[in-house]
Amino acid sequence: MSRSPRAALVCVGSELLAGQVNTHQAWLSLRLRGAGFDVVGESSVPDDAAAISAAIRRSLKAADAVLVCGGLGPTFDDLTREAAAAALGRTLRLDPGLWARIRARLRRDRACVPEENKRQAFVLSGAKVLSNPNGSAPGQMIAARGKTLALLPGPAPEMCPMFQRAVLPALRRRHALGIFPAAFTARLSGVPESVADERLAPVRARWPRARFTILTAGGEVSFHASLTTGSPAEARQARAAVRRDVLAAVGEFAHGEGEATLESALGARLKAKGLSLAVAESCTGGLLGERITAVAGSSDYFRGGVIAYANDVKVRRLGVPARLLARHGAVSEECARAMARGVRRAVGADLGLAVTGVAGPGGGTKTKPVGLVFVAAAGPGRKEAARRLEINGPREAVRQRAATAALRFAFDQV
Amino acid sequence: MSRSPRAALVCVGSELLAGQVNTHQAWLSLRLRGAGFDVVGESSVPDDAAAISAAIRRSLKAADAVLVCGGLGPTFDDLTREAAAAALGRTLRLDPGLWARIRARLRRDRACVPEENKRQAFVLSGAKVLSNPNGSAPGQMIAARGKTLALLPGPAPEMCPMFQRAVLPALRRRHALGIFPAAFTARLSGVPESVADERLAPVRARWPRARFTILTAGGEVSFHASLTTGSPAEARQARAAVRRDVLAAVGEFAHGEGEATLESALGARLKAKGLSLAVAESCTGGLLGERITAVAGSSDYFRGGVIAYANDVKVRRLGVPARLLARHGAVSEECARAMARGVRRAVGADLGLAVTGVAGPGGGTKTKPVGLVFVAAAGPGRKEAARRLEINGPREAVRQRAATAALRFAFDQV
């Protein structure tokens, strides 16, 4: 087994040192690790040429591949190009063809192209330009003394596809030849992280050379396993064996594998069975619909829904009986069931899915505290089910976990 | 005016280089900056003594105060104590009193105290022990050659209160005596980042000693200004003067200041005028409602809405005429206006706000390409307005920017 190639990250932007959460570090680490790289460090530096340059130089010493994110915009404080040139001792030159492409792109959106954008057309000598279909900042990639330096734009919708399409394949070719990573990710829901972790302990013990990460967010748990092997066949076998062990331990909580989200897994299941879906939302205020429609192609099974934030909207648009509301309150299993039945009828779908609860911070009572949530599903032939949840955490966490619970509930019903 | 004191962060933990999002960086940066510190850098390092030690040494050179989070647990891979001792050239010694306190705390929770926990009672010579009411890992703080090094536990529920209670006051006393920070943030929408940046260039020139950051996300732009002054009065004056200059340059795009979000600014305006709101969403699928209801207390003005993803839901639930759909299509100004009128009636609100568009990646045509979005608002007395947008980017960006444009549109109408 060969040594794993090493990668390091440099995240550029004063905002990262002024309150903005750095999400690139996690996103890139996970994917580099899955490709067999050891991520040996990350540095966040302000929009300061000397600091960026020092971080690049230091990272190139420690790692085979260095990814720099951010600082490729058109403005005065976008200094990554200059800093990378200084770190490598290379020059920057204007690429006239690139400048023409940037101008053409910008003209689609506005009347005049600011002269400032010209800075984005300067390229490190010897670098390959990485096109950016999602923004004006092109990336750059350069091989120097057996190492690779890649400059990527800061915004995630531009950085992520550029990394996947152009950077990761090149890094694999240059630094991970002969290394065959075996990676498996199980996506779990409806289970607390500590329970999943306990169940997976024997799997970890059985694979001492593999590396494992368990992560949790918004009520979902993901379990990542990766190891490096010496051949494609060995990688396939190892992956299959790890997968079997993981699913034997936590299979009943798995809604998918790899990049599958809970919403895409639910969508695939609905599509396979030819069923359509509608949602009725109170405390989630649209989040459930938003997550379902984040999946491209969701119009194949998602028909729409009603955001019934005010009680009389529940009555008038979902047909929840006013007497039911008066007797049980809007946060009740009875109301959730009536909402699910109502939206199924109102929107005309096979399956109605409803959420109602107390998101907080206000509105909690002794009998109905903040975090109390009911989800319900209604299907053809009066088929119905509901579930009660008590969720700890602030408003945003309650809403996210309530939506996750509703999606998982629907996944289990379909 | 004195120089701002400098702070640097070291985040310890292999999980931070394997997919776990680093939230300490943003949390600590914001609070340090608010106290007048310049946060000059952050490093994430794995559970490796040499890497931790190198990061501490490097950070102590660059900053007056260095905060290290994580690696203070009891297990073999908790190496921050040893690494800090090596970085400072100091010894670690067992503090018997501290060991007794740790044992006493652990005995509350379990039958036997693992010998491993003894590692947590080793203290850097000359360091002050910081008690941890929320966990077994005590913190440490040490002054060395005019600098301060603080070691903090990794879990947020332990780290955050320890920082607020013991570390920040000490850092202010030691490094920020007589420094009074002035900060102003303008929140902008309905303007591209490059245009805002160009307009703000004269403000930056007028304040050469201030620091500025311009950030963009989901179609919103925020502009942060901060400078340090020598007295509370000077700080108040500087803030007012910067604020005046910024608003003179980009005031018409500002929806708020400080932490105000676009959705909270819209909510405040609706509340002030006693108006209620309803939404009709097609391509955003619930995102608009989700963002509006992310604001605690939004039930004061938000009544609900209809997610009309399928065309017949637009007809049946929003009363969009089938002939209108046949003639103009669902992605049209006419349809957006009919949706806004329809949801206003269906839900019973003063203002109806609608979005329809092509989010992509599929569904685009030559005349109606991906990114074409219409927003419309309908108010009392047949008052109506609509706007056409062409948004570049992938599905998620189109949806986010469409929702932002709709919120800004409503903000301007109210």
Boltz contact constraints between the chains, C-beta under 6 A:
constraints:
  - contact:
      token1: [A, 14]
      token2: [B, 213]
      max_distance: 6.0
  - contact:
      token1: [A, 15]
      token2: [B, 213]
      max_distance: 6.0
  - contact:
      token1: [A, 15]
      token2: [B, 215]
      max_distance: 6.0
  - contact:
      token1: [A, 17]
      token2: [B, 29]
      max_distance: 6.0
  - contact:
      token1: [A, 17]
      token2: [B, 39]
      max_distance: 6.0
  - contact:
      token1: [A, 18]
      token2: [B, 29]
      max_distance: 6.0
  - contact:
      token1: [A, 18]
      token2: [B, 33]
      max_distance: 6.0
  - contact:
      token1: [A, 18]
      token2: [B, 213]
      max_distance: 6.0
  - contact:
      token1: [A, 19]
      token2: [B, 26]
      max_distance: 6.0
  - contact:
      token1: [A, 19]
      token2: [B, 29]
      max_distance: 6.0
  - contact:
      token1: [A, 19]
      token2: [B, 30]
      max_distance: 6.0
  - contact:
      token1: [A, 20]
      token2: [B, 26]
      max_distance: 6.0
  - contact:
      token1: [A, 21]
      token2: [B, 26]
      max_distance: 6.0
  - contact:
      token1: [A, 22]
      token2: [B, 22]
      max_distance: 6.0
  - contact:
      token1: [A, 22]
      token2: [B, 25]
      max_distance: 6.0
  - contact:
      token1: [A, 25]
      token2: [B, 22]
      max_distance: 6.0
  - contact:
      token1: [A, 26]
      token2: [B, 19]
      max_distance: 6.0
  - contact:
      token1: [A, 26]
      token2: [B, 20]
      max_distance: 6.0
  - contact:
      token1: [A, 26]
      token2: [B, 21]
      max_distance: 6.0
  - contact:
      token1: [A, 29]
      token2: [B, 17]
      max_distance: 6.0
  - contact:
      token1: [A, 29]
      token2: [B, 18]
      max_distance: 6.0
  - contact:
      token1: [A, 29]
      token2: [B, 19]
      max_distance: 6.0
  - contact:
      token1: [A, 30]
      token2: [B, 19]
      max_distance: 6.0
  - contact:
      token1: [A, 33]
      token2: [B, 18]
      max_distance: 6.0
  - contact:
      token1: [A, 39]
      token2: [B, 17]
      max_distance: 6.0
  - contact:
      token1: [A, 41]
      token2: [B, 45]
      max_distance: 6.0
  - contact:
      token1: [A, 42]
      token2: [B, 44]
      max_distance: 6.0
  - contact:
      token1: [A, 43]
      token2: [B, 43]
      max_distance: 6.0
  - contact:
      token1: [A, 44]
      token2: [B, 42]
      max_distance: 6.0
  - contact:
      token1: [A, 45]
      token2: [B, 41]
      max_distance: 6.0
  - contact:
      token1: [A, 74]
      token2: [B, 194]
      max_distance: 6.0
  - contact:
      token1: [A, 75]
      token2: [B, 197]
      max_distance: 6.0
  - contact:
      token1: [A, 114]
      token2: [B, 194]
      max_distance: 6.0
  - contact:
      token1: [A, 134]
      token2: [B, 393]
      max_distance: 6.0
  - contact:
      token1: [A, 134]
      token2: [B, 394]
      max_distance: 6.0
  - contact:
      token1: [A, 157]
      token2: [B, 393]
      max_distance: 6.0
  - contact:
      token1: [A, 157]
      token2: [B, 394]
      max_distance: 6.0
  - contact:
      token1: [A, 157]
      token2: [B, 397]
      max_distance: 6.0
  - contact:
      token1: [A, 213]
      token2: [B, 18]
      max_distance: 6.0
  - contact:
      token1: [A, 213]
      token2: [B, 19]
      max_distance: 6.0
  - contact:
      token1: [A, 215]
      token2: [B, 19]
      max_distance: 6.0
  - contact:
      token1: [A, 215]
      token2: [B, 20]
      max_distance: 6.0
  - contact:
      token1: [A, 285]
      token2: [B, 289]
      max_distance: 6.0
  - contact:
      token1: [A, 285]
      token2: [B, 290]
      max_distance: 6.0
  - contact:
      token1: [A, 285]
      token2: [B, 293]
      max_distance: 6.0
  - contact:
      token1: [A, 286]
      token2: [B, 286]
      max_distance: 6.0
  - contact:
      token1: [A, 286]
      token2: [B, 289]
      max_distance: 6.0
  - contact:
      token1: [A, 286]
      token2: [B, 290]
      max_distance: 6.0
  - contact:
      token1: [A, 287]
      token2: [B, 290]
      max_distance: 6.0
  - contact:
      token1: [A, 289]
      token2: [B, 285]
      max_distance: 6.0
  - contact:
      token1: [A, 289]
      token2: [B, 286]
      max_distance: 6.0
  - contact:
      token1: [A, 289]
      token2: [B, 307]
      max_distance: 6.0
  - contact:
      token1: [A, 290]
      token2: [B, 285]
      max_distance: 6.0
  - contact:
      token1: [A, 290]
      token2: [B, 286]
      max_distance: 6.0
  - contact:
      token1: [A, 290]
      token2: [B, 287]
      max_distance: 6.0
  - contact:
      token1: [A, 290]
      token2: [B, 290]
      max_distance: 6.0
  - contact:
      token1: [A, 293]
      token2: [B, 285]
      max_distance: 6.0
  - contact:
      token1: [A, 296]
      token2: [B, 361]
      max_distance: 6.0
  - contact:
      token1: [A, 296]
      token2: [B, 395]
      max_distance: 6.0
  - contact:
      token1: [A, 302]
      token2: [B, 309]
      max_distance: 6.0
  - contact:
      token1: [A, 303]
      token2: [B, 310]
      max_distance: 6.0
  - contact:
      token1: [A, 303]
      token2: [B, 313]
      max_distance: 6.0
  - contact:
      token1: [A, 304]
      token2: [B, 307]
      max_distance: 6.0
  - contact:
      token1: [A, 304]
      token2: [B, 308]
      max_distance: 6.0
  - contact:
      token1: [A, 304]
      token2: [B, 309]
      max_distance: 6.0
  - contact:
      token1: [A, 304]
      token2: [B, 310]
      max_distance: 6.0
  - contact:
      token1: [A, 304]
      token2: [B, 313]
      max_distance: 6.0
  - contact:
      token1: [A, 305]
      token2: [B, 307]
      max_distance: 6.0
  - contact:
      token1: [A, 306]
      token2: [B, 306]
      max_distance: 6.0
  - contact:
      token1: [A, 307]
      token2: [B, 289]
      max_distance: 6.0
  - contact:
      token1: [A, 307]
      token2: [B, 304]
      max_distance: 6.0
  - contact:
      token1: [A, 307]
      token2: [B, 305]
      max_distance: 6.0
  - contact:
      token1: [A, 308]
      token2: [B, 304]
      max_distance: 6.0
  - contact:
      token1: [A, 309]
      token2: [B, 302]
      max_distance: 6.0
  - contact:
      token1: [A, 309]
      token2: [B, 304]
      max_distance: 6.0
  - contact:
      token1: [A, 310]
      token2: [B, 303]
      max_distance: 6.0
  - contact:
      token1: [A, 310]
      token2: [B, 304]
      max_distance: 6.0
  - contact:
      token1: [A, 313]
      token2: [B, 303]
      max_distance: 6.0
  - contact:
      token1: [A, 313]
      token2: [B, 304]
      max_distance: 6.0
  - contact:
      token1: [A, 313]
      token2: [B, 347]
      max_distance: 6.0
  - contact:
      token1: [A, 347]
      token2: [B, 313]
      max_distance: 6.0
  - contact:
      token1: [A, 361]
      token2: [B, 296]
      max_distance: 6.0
  - contact:
      token1: [A, 395]
      token2: [B, 296]
      max_distance: 6.0
